[in-house]
């Protein structure tokens, strides 16, 4: 059962081009937003779309591949884990962020979506 702990799988669209960085020590990282959509009908029978935004981050070879293969608007399936972290902004205020650390991804094609 330990393999079920802290796993996330999402299919969504990239909200912008990914931000790729190479650090002085050679580590590579990419980050960017992904939007997931859910649809339902309200009590009037109208179709409603609800969009949730999630922060993606990937490291190493996964980061390189995501940077070279994905662009804004692409539909992508990601698998990873949730990470919560705290940092201070430039004004010294504490900020909290939740990210999905991506281990695997698949760029979806129009044929895959059917």
Secondary structure as UniProt FT lines:
FT   HELIX           2..4
FT   TURN            5..6
FT   STRAND          8..14
FT   STRAND          19..22
FT   TURN            24..25
FT   STRAND          28..41
FT   TURN            43..44
FT   STRAND          47..59
FT   HELIX           60..69
FT   TURN            72..73
FT   STRAND          75..88
FT   TURN            90..91
FT   STRAND          94..107
FT   TURN            110..113
//
